[in-house]
Amino acid sequence: MASALFSERYAAVVEELAASRRAAGVTQAELAARLERPQSFVSKIERQERRIDPVEFYDWASALGISPTALFEAVISRMRAPRPD
């Protein structure tokens, strides 16, 4: 079994997190400041070098002014969408 960090489903999580940040017009540095974390924290998550836990997911959404539930629903939709070959 492949590592979950590199799975297609986890890639969908990361893609949605990055998309939500960009859609909010927020840079990695700005989001990191809102989270009181270094910019590398956001970068490592978006490059799939670090996993995000549920509390951090909640904080990420909240820092962007997004409902964590809505963000998770977007992740689920992305997981269900067919991936290009």
Summary of the structure (lengths in Angstrom):
residues: 85
radius of gyration: 12.5
end to end distance: 20.8
largest distance: 37.8
contacts: 206
relative contact order: 0.17
helix: 68%
strand: 0%
